[in-house]
Amino acid sequence: MIKNMRILWICHFSNSQIREQLHFSNGIIDNALHYLIYKKKREKSDFAVWISNGIAELERVEEIELHVISPHFNLKYKTQEFEQNKVHYHFFKPDNMELLT
């Protein structure tokens, strides 16, 4: 029997429910630079869906307190935190965007 376990999950993912909670910058300059360098438009899309599925499974376990830390592009602020379905999300704006592109 599990007794009040805390789990910290460090990962890189995105889904539509998460993006609805985050505040994004207009990023006109960032988007233009990205287009000039990579010749493609930066789009917000779902990725690493297995992480979203894993989080959904852990949401069901009452004895687990889950904290997820993840980078996310184009955030308006350096860090953003919120709680959704008993999961604590901590997002940060990566300093070096090229590492995650």
C-alpha positions, 0 to 999 in steps of 0.5 A: 500500500502506497502512503502519500508518495511525491513524484517529480517528473522532469520531461518535455511535452505539450498538449492542448490542455496544458497550452490552454493554461499557459501564457505565451508571448507574441514572439514576433521577433523570436518567430521571425528569427526561427523562420529565418534560421530553420525555414519553417514556421514554429507551431504549437502542437502536441508531442510526447503523448506518452507523457500525457498518458502517463500523467493521466494514469497517475492522476487517478492514484489518490496517494500520489502527489505529482509534480511535472517540470517541463520546458516550453517555448514562447512563454510570456514569463520565465516560469509558470506554475499551475495545478490541474487535476491534482497535478502540479505543473512547473514550466520554464522558458528555456534559455537556449531555445536551439537545444530543444528545437 
